[in-house]
Amino acid sequence: VNIEKRLSNAYRHRESRFKALFPKRLDKVSSTIRSLKKLSNKTNYVYDQNEIYNGLSLLILEIKDLANAFGLDSSEINSDDNLYSEIKEIKEELTSLKIKLKRQEWNKRK
């Protein structure tokens, strides 16, 4: 009984740490993305589309890796699940954006 209680306490401790850290880290990521978005103001900044493409490609890879780390691409997840559907939709939008950026880059080279 003592071992079960210790395991239960350890589980609750790990769960509470996750619940404390996850929202804070998510807020940091959201804030950083909003900050990056401000750099799109062409009045204040000059940038090359390749830089944007490379940066967004990196973000896409990181988001996909994050989803995989949490098992969100697992076949065990019901595709009707709201969160899974939203993540799938975001991935599709990011892929579409990636294609559009590649086309813009290609058209610039012509």
Distance bins in CASP14 RR format, pairs under 12 A and 6 or more apart:
PFRMAT RR
TARGET T0000
AUTHOR 0000-0000-0000
RMODE 2
METHOD distances of the structure
MODEL  1
1 7 0 0 0 0 0 1 0 0 0 0 0
1 8 0 0 0 0 0 1 0 0 0 0 0
2 8 0 0 0 0 0 1 0 0 0 0 0
2 9 0 0 0 0 0 1 0 0 0 0 0
3 9 0 0 0 0 0 1 0 0 0 0 0
3 10 0 0 0 0 0 1 0 0 0 0 0
4 10 0 0 0 0 0 1 0 0 0 0 0
4 11 0 0 0 0 0 1 0 0 0 0 0
5 11 0 0 0 0 0 1 0 0 0 0 0
5 12 0 0 0 0 0 1 0 0 0 0 0
6 12 0 0 0 0 0 1 0 0 0 0 0
6 13 0 0 0 0 0 1 0 0 0 0 0
7 13 0 0 0 0 0 1 0 0 0 0 0
7 14 0 0 0 0 0 1 0 0 0 0 0
8 14 0 0 0 0 0 1 0 0 0 0 0
8 15 0 0 0 0 0 1 0 0 0 0 0
9 15 0 0 0 0 0 1 0 0 0 0 0
9 16 0 0 0 0 0 1 0 0 0 0 0
10 16 0 0 0 0 0 1 0 0 0 0 0
10 17 0 0 0 0 0 1 0 0 0 0 0
11 17 0 0 0 0 0 1 0 0 0 0 0
11 18 0 0 0 0 0 1 0 0 0 0 0
12 18 0 0 0 0 0 1 0 0 0 0 0
12 19 0 0 0 0 0 1 0 0 0 0 0
13 19 0 0 0 0 0 1 0 0 0 0 0
13 20 0 0 0 0 0 1 0 0 0 0 0
14 20 0 0 0 0 0 1 0 0 0 0 0
14 21 0 0 0 0 0 1 0 0 0 0 0
15 21 0 0 0 0 0 1 0 0 0 0 0
15 22 0 0 0 0 0 1 0 0 0 0 0
16 22 0 0 0 0 0 1 0 0 0 0 0
17 24 0 0 0 0 0 1 0 0 0 0 0
17 25 0 0 0 0 0 1 0 0 0 0 0
18 24 0 0 0 0 0 1 0 0 0 0 0
18 25 0 0 0 0 0 1 0 0 0 0 0
18 26 0 0 0 0 0 1 0 0 0 0 0
18 70 0 0 0 0 0 1 0 0 0 0 0
19 25 0 0 0 0 0 1 0 0 0 0 0
19 26 0 0 0 0 0 1 0 0 0 0 0
20 26 0 0 0 0 0 1 0 0 0 0 0
21 27 0 0 0 0 0 1 0 0 0 0 0
21 28 0 0 0 0 0 1 0 0 0 0 0
22 28 0 0 0 0 0 1 0 0 0 0 0
22 29 0 0 0 0 0 1 0 0 0 0 0
22 66 0 0 0 0 0 1 0 0 0 0 0
22 70 0 0 0 0 0 1 0 0 0 0 0
23 29 0 0 0 0 0 1 0 0 0 0 0
23 30 0 0 0 0 0 1 0 0 0 0 0
24 30 0 0 0 0 0 1 0 0 0 0 0
24 31 0 0 0 0 0 1 0 0 0 0 0
25 31 0 0 0 0 0 1 0 0 0 0 0
25 32 0 0 0 0 0 1 0 0 0 0 0
25 66 0 0 0 0 0 1 0 0 0 0 0
26 32 0 0 0 0 0 1 0 0 0 0 0
26 33 0 0 0 0 0 1 0 0 0 0 0
26 66 0 0 0 0 0 1 0 0 0 0 0
27 33 0 0 0 0 0 1 0 0 0 0 0
27 34 0 0 0 0 0 1 0 0 0 0 0
28 34 0 0 0 0 0 1 0 0 0 0 0
28 35 0 0 0 0 0 1 0 0 0 0 0
29 35 0 0 0 0 0 1 0 0 0 0 0
29 36 0 0 0 0 0 1 0 0 0 0 0
29 59 0 0 0 0 1 0 0 0 0 0 0
29 62 0 0 0 0 1 0 0 0 0 0 0
29 63 0 0 0 0 1 0 0 0 0 0 0
29 66 0 0 0 0 1 0 0 0 0 0 0
30 36 0 0 0 0 0 1 0 0 0 0 0
30 37 0 0 0 0 0 1 0 0 0 0 0
31 37 0 0 0 0 0 1 0 0 0 0 0
31 38 0 0 0 0 0 1 0 0 0 0 0
32 38 0 0 0 0 0 1 0 0 0 0 0
32 39 0 0 0 0 0 1 0 0 0 0 0
32 59 0 0 0 0 0 1 0 0 0 0 0
32 62 0 0 0 0 0 1 0 0 0 0 0
33 39 0 0 0 0 0 1 0 0 0 0 0
33 40 0 0 0 0 0 1 0 0 0 0 0
33 55 0 0 0 0 0 1 0 0 0 0 0
33 56 0 0 0 0 0 1 0 0 0 0 0
33 59 1 0 0 1 0 0 0 0 0 0 0
33 62 0 0 0 0 0 1 0 0 0 0 0
33 63 0 0 0 0 0 1 0 0 0 0 0
34 40 0 0 0 0 0 1 0 0 0 0 0
35 41 0 0 0 0 0 1 0 0 0 0 0
36 45 0 0 0 0 0 1 0 0 0 0 0
36 47 0 0 0 0 0 1 0 0 0 0 0
36 51 0 0 0 0 0 1 0 0 0 0 0
36 52 0 0 0 0 1 0 0 0 0 0 0
36 55 0 0 0 0 1 0 0 0 0 0 0
36 56 0 0 0 0 1 0 0 0 0 0 0
36 58 0 0 0 0 0 1 0 0 0 0 0
36 59 0 0 0 0 1 0 0 0 0 0 0
37 45 0 0 0 0 0 1 0 0 0 0 0
37 52 0 0 0 0 0 1 0 0 0 0 0
37 56 0 0 0 0 0 1 0 0 0 0 0
37 59 0 0 0 0 0 1 0 0 0 0 0
38 44 0 0 0 0 1 0 0 0 0 0 0
38 45 0 0 0 0 1 0 0 0 0 0 0
39 45 1 0 1 0 0 0 0 0 0 0 0
39 46 0 0 0 0 0 1 0 0 0 0 0
39 47 1 0 0 1 0 0 0 0 0 0 0
39 51 0 0 0 0 1 0 0 0 0 0 0
39 52 0 0 0 0 1 0 0 0 0 0 0
39 55 0 0 0 0 0 1 0 0 0 0 0
40 46 0 0 0 0 0 1 0 0 0 0 0
40 47 0 0 0 0 1 0 0 0 0 0 0
40 49 0 0 0 0 0 1 0 0 0 0 0
40 51 0 0 0 0 0 1 0 0 0 0 0
40 52 0 0 0 0 1 0 0 0 0 0 0
40 56 0 0 0 0 0 1 0 0 0 0 0
41 47 0 0 0 0 0 1 0 0 0 0 0
42 49 0 0 0 0 0 1 0 0 0 0 0
42 52 0 0 0 0 0 1 0 0 0 0 0
45 51 0 0 0 0 0 1 0 0 0 0 0
45 52 0 0 0 0 0 1 0 0 0 0 0
46 52 0 0 0 0 0 1 0 0 0 0 0
47 53 0 0 0 0 0 1 0 0 0 0 0
47 54 0 0 0 0 0 1 0 0 0 0 0
47 55 0 0 0 0 0 1 0 0 0 0 0
48 54 0 0 0 0 1 0 0 0 0 0 0
48 55 0 0 0 0 0 1 0 0 0 0 0
48 101 0 0 0 0 0 1 0 0 0 0 0
48 104 0 0 0 0 0 1 0 0 0 0 0
48 105 0 0 0 0 1 0 0 0 0 0 0
48 108 0 0 0 0 1 0 0 0 0 0 0
49 55 0 0 0 0 0 1 0 0 0 0 0
49 56 0 0 0 0 0 1 0 0 0 0 0
49 100 0 0 0 0 0 1 0 0 0 0 0
49 101 1 0 0 1 0 0 0 0 0 0 0
49 102 0 0 0 0 1 0 0 0 0 0 0
49 103 0 0 0 0 0 1 0 0 0 0 0
49 104 1 0 1 0 0 0 0 0 0 0 0
49 105 1 0 1 0 0 0 0 0 0 0 0
49 106 0 0 0 0 0 1 0 0 0 0 0
49 107 0 0 0 0 1 0 0 0 0 0 0
49 108 1 0 0 1 0 0 0 0 0 0 0
49 109 0 0 0 0 0 1 0 0 0 0 0
50 56 0 0 0 0 0 1 0 0 0 0 0
50 57 0 0 0 0 0 1 0 0 0 0 0
50 101 0 0 0 0 1 0 0 0 0 0 0
50 102 0 0 0 0 0 1 0 0 0 0 0
50 104 0 0 0 0 1 0 0 0 0 0 0
50 105 1 0 0 1 0 0 0 0 0 0 0
50 106 0 0 0 0 0 1 0 0 0 0 0
50 108 0 0 0 0 1 0 0 0 0 0 0
50 109 0 0 0 0 0 1 0 0 0 0 0
51 57 0 0 0 0 0 1 0 0 0 0 0
51 58 0 0 0 0 0 1 0 0 0 0 0
51 101 0 0 0 0 0 1 0 0 0 0 0
51 105 0 0 0 0 0 1 0 0 0 0 0
52 58 0 0 0 0 0 1 0 0 0 0 0
52 59 0 0 0 0 0 1 0 0 0 0 0
52 97 0 0 0 0 0 1 0 0 0 0 0
52 98 0 0 0 0 0 1 0 0 0 0 0
52 100 0 0 0 0 0 1 0 0 0 0 0
52 101 1 0 0 1 0 0 0 0 0 0 0
52 102 0 0 0 0 0 1 0 0 0 0 0
52 104 0 0 0 0 1 0 0 0 0 0 0
52 105 0 0 0 0 1 0 0 0 0 0 0
53 59 0 0 0 0 0 1 0 0 0 0 0
53 60 0 0 0 0 0 1 0 0 0 0 0
53 97 0 0 0 0 1 0 0 0 0 0 0
53 98 1 0 0 1 0 0 0 0 0 0 0
53 99 0 0 0 0 0 1 0 0 0 0 0
53 100 0 0 0 0 1 0 0 0 0 0 0
53 101 1 0 1 0 0 0 0 0 0 0 0
53 102 1 0 0 1 0 0 0 0 0 0 0
53 103 0 0 0 0 0 1 0 0 0 0 0
53 104 0 0 0 0 1 0 0 0 0 0 0
53 105 1 0 0 1 0 0 0 0 0 0 0
53 106 0 0 0 0 0 1 0 0 0 0 0
53 108 0 0 0 0 0 1 0 0 0 0 0
54 60 0 0 0 0 0 1 0 0 0 0 0
54 61 0 0 0 0 0 1 0 0 0 0 0
54 98 0 0 0 0 0 1 0 0 0 0 0
54 101 0 0 0 0 1 0 0 0 0 0 0
54 102 0 0 0 0 0 1 0 0 0 0 0
54 105 0 0 0 0 0 1 0 0 0 0 0
55 61 0 0 0 0 1 0 0 0 0 0 0
55 62 0 0 0 0 1 0 0 0 0 0 0
55 94 0 0 0 0 0 1 0 0 0 0 0
55 97 0 0 0 0 0 1 0 0 0 0 0
55 98 0 0 0 0 0 1 0 0 0 0 0
55 101 0 0 0 0 1 0 0 0 0 0 0
56 62 0 0 0 0 0 1 0 0 0 0 0
56 63 0 0 0 0 0 1 0 0 0 0 0
56 93 0 0 0 0 0 1 0 0 0 0 0
56 94 1 0 0 1 0 0 0 0 0 0 0
56 95 0 0 0 0 0 1 0 0 0 0 0
56 96 0 0 0 0 0 1 0 0 0 0 0
56 97 1 0 0 1 0 0 0 0 0 0 0
56 98 1 0 0 1 0 0 0 0 0 0 0
56 99 0 0 0 0 0 1 0 0 0 0 0
56 100 0 0 0 0 0 1 0 0 0 0 0
56 101 1 0 0 1 0 0 0 0 0 0 0
56 102 0 0 0 0 0 1 0 0 0 0 0
56 104 0 0 0 0 0 1 0 0 0 0 0
56 105 0 0 0 0 0 1 0 0 0 0 0
57 63 0 0 0 0 0 1 0 0 0 0 0
57 64 0 0 0 0 0 1 0 0 0 0 0
57 94 0 0 0 0 1 0 0 0 0 0 0
57 95 0 0 0 0 0 1 0 0 0 0 0
57 97 0 0 0 0 1 0 0 0 0 0 0
57 98 1 0 0 1 0 0 0 0 0 0 0
57 99 0 0 0 0 0 1 0 0 0 0 0
57 101 0 0 0 0 1 0 0 0 0 0 0
57 102 0 0 0 0 1 0 0 0 0 0 0
57 105 0 0 0 0 0 1 0 0 0 0 0
58 64 0 0 0 0 0 1 0 0 0 0 0
58 65 0 0 0 0 0 1 0 0 0 0 0
58 94 0 0 0 0 0 1 0 0 0 0 0
58 98 0 0 0 0 0 1 0 0 0 0 0
59 65 0 0 0 0 0 1 0 0 0 0 0
59 66 0 0 0 0 0 1 0 0 0 0 0
59 90 0 0 0 0 0 1 0 0 0 0 0
59 91 0 0 0 0 0 1 0 0 0 0 0
59 94 1 0 0 1 0 0 0 0 0 0 0
59 97 0 0 0 0 0 1 0 0 0 0 0
59 98 0 0 0 0 0 1 0 0 0 0 0
59 101 0 0 0 0 0 1 0 0 0 0 0
60 66 0 0 0 0 0 1 0 0 0 0 0
60 67 0 0 0 0 0 1 0 0 0 0 0
60 90 0 0 0 0 1 0 0 0 0 0 0
60 91 1 0 0 1 0 0 0 0 0 0 0
60 92 0 0 0 0 0 1 0 0 0 0 0
60 93 0 0 0 0 0 1 0 0 0 0 0
60 94 1 0 1 0 0 0 0 0 0 0 0
60 95 1 0 0 1 0 0 0 0 0 0 0
60 96 0 0 0 0 0 1 0 0 0 0 0
60 97 0 0 0 0 1 0 0 0 0 0 0
60 98 1 0 0 1 0 0 0 0 0 0 0
60 99 0 0 0 0 0 1 0 0 0 0 0
60 101 0 0 0 0 0 1 0 0 0 0 0
61 67 0 0 0 0 0 1 0 0 0 0 0
61 68 0 0 0 0 0 1 0 0 0 0 0
61 91 0 0 0 0 0 1 0 0 0 0 0
61 94 0 0 0 0 1 0 0 0 0 0 0
61 95 0 0 0 0 0 1 0 0 0 0 0
61 98 0 0 0 0 0 1 0 0 0 0 0
62 68 0 0 0 0 0 1 0 0 0 0 0
62 69 0 0 0 0 0 1 0 0 0 0 0
62 94 0 0 0 0 0 1 0 0 0 0 0
63 69 0 0 0 0 0 1 0 0 0 0 0
63 70 0 0 0 0 0 1 0 0 0 0 0
63 72 0 0 0 0 0 1 0 0 0 0 0
63 73 0 0 0 0 0 1 0 0 0 0 0
63 87 0 0 0 0 1 0 0 0 0 0 0
63 88 0 0 0 0 0 1 0 0 0 0 0
63 90 1 0 0 1 0 0 0 0 0 0 0
63 91 1 0 0 1 0 0 0 0 0 0 0
63 93 0 0 0 0 0 1 0 0 0 0 0
63 94 1 0 0 1 0 0 0 0 0 0 0
63 95 0 0 0 0 0 1 0 0 0 0 0
63 97 0 0 0 0 0 1 0 0 0 0 0
63 98 0 0 0 0 0 1 0 0 0 0 0
64 70 0 0 0 0 0 1 0 0 0 0 0
64 71 0 0 0 0 0 1 0 0 0 0 0
64 72 0 0 0 0 1 0 0 0 0 0 0
64 73 1 0 0 1 0 0 0 0 0 0 0
64 87 0 0 0 0 1 0 0 0 0 0 0
64 88 0 0 0 0 0 1 0 0 0 0 0
64 90 0 0 0 0 0 1 0 0 0 0 0
64 91 1 0 0 1 0 0 0 0 0 0 0
64 92 0 0 0 0 0 1 0 0 0 0 0
64 94 0 0 0 0 1 0 0 0 0 0 0
64 95 0 0 0 0 1 0 0 0 0 0 0
64 98 0 0 0 0 0 1 0 0 0 0 0
65 71 0 0 0 0 0 1 0 0 0 0 0
65 72 0 0 0 0 0 1 0 0 0 0 0
65 73 0 0 0 0 0 1 0 0 0 0 0
65 91 0 0 0 0 0 1 0 0 0 0 0
66 72 0 0 0 0 1 0 0 0 0 0 0
66 73 0 0 0 0 0 1 0 0 0 0 0
66 87 0 0 0 0 1 0 0 0 0 0 0
66 90 0 0 0 0 0 1 0 0 0 0 0
66 91 0 0 0 0 0 1 0 0 0 0 0
67 73 1 0 1 0 0 0 0 0 0 0 0
67 74 0 0 0 0 1 0 0 0 0 0 0
67 77 0 0 0 0 0 1 0 0 0 0 0
67 83 0 0 0 0 0 1 0 0 0 0 0
67 84 0 0 0 0 1 0 0 0 0 0 0
67 86 0 0 0 0 0 1 0 0 0 0 0
67 87 1 0 1 0 0 0 0 0 0 0 0
67 88 0 0 0 0 1 0 0 0 0 0 0
67 90 0 0 0 0 1 0 0 0 0 0 0
67 91 1 0 0 1 0 0 0 0 0 0 0
67 94 0 0 0 0 0 1 0 0 0 0 0
68 74 0 0 0 0 1 0 0 0 0 0 0
68 77 0 0 0 0 0 1 0 0 0 0 0
68 87 0 0 0 0 0 1 0 0 0 0 0
68 91 0 0 0 0 0 1 0 0 0 0 0
70 77 0 0 0 0 1 0 0 0 0 0 0
70 83 0 0 0 0 0 1 0 0 0 0 0
70 84 0 0 0 0 0 1 0 0 0 0 0
70 87 0 0 0 0 1 0 0 0 0 0 0
71 77 1 0 0 1 0 0 0 0 0 0 0
71 81 0 0 0 0 0 1 0 0 0 0 0
71 83 0 0 0 0 0 1 0 0 0 0 0
71 84 0 0 0 0 1 0 0 0 0 0 0
71 87 0 0 0 0 0 1 0 0 0 0 0
72 78 0 0 0 0 0 1 0 0 0 0 0
72 79 0 0 0 0 0 1 0 0 0 0 0
72 81 0 0 0 0 1 0 0 0 0 0 0
72 83 1 0 0 1 0 0 0 0 0 0 0
72 84 1 0 0 1 0 0 0 0 0 0 0
72 85 0 0 0 0 0 1 0 0 0 0 0
72 86 0 0 0 0 0 1 0 0 0 0 0
72 87 1 0 1 0 0 0 0 0 0 0 0
72 88 0 0 0 0 1 0 0 0 0 0 0
72 90 0 0 0 0 0 1 0 0 0 0 0
72 91 0 0 0 0 1 0 0 0 0 0 0
73 79 0 0 0 0 0 1 0 0 0 0 0
73 84 0 0 0 0 1 0 0 0 0 0 0
73 87 0 0 0 0 1 0 0 0 0 0 0
73 88 0 0 0 0 1 0 0 0 0 0 0
73 91 0 0 0 0 1 0 0 0 0 0 0
74 81 0 0 0 0 0 1 0 0 0 0 0
74 84 0 0 0 0 1 0 0 0 0 0 0
74 87 0 0 0 0 0 1 0 0 0 0 0
75 84 0 0 0 0 0 1 0 0 0 0 0
76 84 0 0 0 0 0 1 0 0 0 0 0
77 83 0 0 0 0 1 0 0 0 0 0 0
77 84 1 0 1 0 0 0 0 0 0 0 0
77 85 0 0 0 0 0 1 0 0 0 0 0
77 87 0 0 0 0 1 0 0 0 0 0 0
77 88 0 0 0 0 1 0 0 0 0 0 0
78 84 1 0 0 1 0 0 0 0 0 0 0
78 85 0 0 0 0 1 0 0 0 0 0 0
78 88 0 0 0 0 0 1 0 0 0 0 0
79 85 1 0 0 1 0 0 0 0 0 0 0
79 86 0 0 0 0 0 1 0 0 0 0 0
79 87 0 0 0 0 0 1 0 0 0 0 0
79 88 1 0 0 1 0 0 0 0 0 0 0
79 89 0 0 0 0 0 1 0 0 0 0 0
80 86 0 0 0 0 0 1 0 0 0 0 0
80 88 0 0 0 0 0 1 0 0 0 0 0
81 87 0 0 0 0 1 0 0 0 0 0 0
81 88 0 0 0 0 1 0 0 0 0 0 0
82 88 0 0 0 0 0 1 0 0 0 0 0
82 89 0 0 0 0 0 1 0 0 0 0 0
83 89 0 0 0 0 0 1 0 0 0 0 0
83 90 0 0 0 0 0 1 0 0 0 0 0
84 90 0 0 0 0 0 1 0 0 0 0 0
84 91 0 0 0 0 0 1 0 0 0 0 0
85 91 0 0 0 0 0 1 0 0 0 0 0
85 92 0 0 0 0 0 1 0 0 0 0 0
86 92 0 0 0 0 0 1 0 0 0 0 0
86 93 0 0 0 0 0 1 0 0 0 0 0
87 93 0 0 0 0 0 1 0 0 0 0 0
87 94 0 0 0 0 0 1 0 0 0 0 0
88 94 0 0 0 0 0 1 0 0 0 0 0
88 95 0 0 0 0 0 1 0 0 0 0 0
89 95 0 0 0 0 0 1 0 0 0 0 0
89 96 0 0 0 0 0 1 0 0 0 0 0
90 96 0 0 0 0 0 1 0 0 0 0 0
90 97 0 0 0 0 0 1 0 0 0 0 0
91 97 0 0 0 0 0 1 0 0 0 0 0
91 98 0 0 0 0 0 1 0 0 0 0 0
92 98 0 0 0 0 0 1 0 0 0 0 0
92 99 0 0 0 0 0 1 0 0 0 0 0
93 99 0 0 0 0 0 1 0 0 0 0 0
93 100 0 0 0 0 0 1 0 0 0 0 0
94 100 0 0 0 0 0 1 0 0 0 0 0
94 101 0 0 0 0 0 1 0 0 0 0 0
95 101 0 0 0 0 0 1 0 0 0 0 0
95 102 0 0 0 0 0 1 0 0 0 0 0
96 102 0 0 0 0 0 1 0 0 0 0 0
96 103 0 0 0 0 0 1 0 0 0 0 0
97 103 0 0 0 0 0 1 0 0 0 0 0
97 104 0 0 0 0 0 1 0 0 0 0 0
98 104 0 0 0 0 0 1 0 0 0 0 0
98 105 0 0 0 0 0 1 0 0 0 0 0
99 105 0 0 0 0 0 1 0 0 0 0 0
99 106 0 0 0 0 0 1 0 0 0 0 0
100 106 0 0 0 0 0 1 0 0 0 0 0
100 107 0 0 0 0 0 1 0 0 0 0 0
101 107 0 0 0 0 0 1 0 0 0 0 0
101 108 0 0 0 0 0 1 0 0 0 0 0
102 108 0 0 0 0 0 1 0 0 0 0 0
102 109 0 0 0 0 0 1 0 0 0 0 0
103 109 0 0 0 0 0 1 0 0 0 0 0
103 110 0 0 0 0 0 1 0 0 0 0 0
104 110 0 0 0 0 0 1 0 0 0 0 0
END
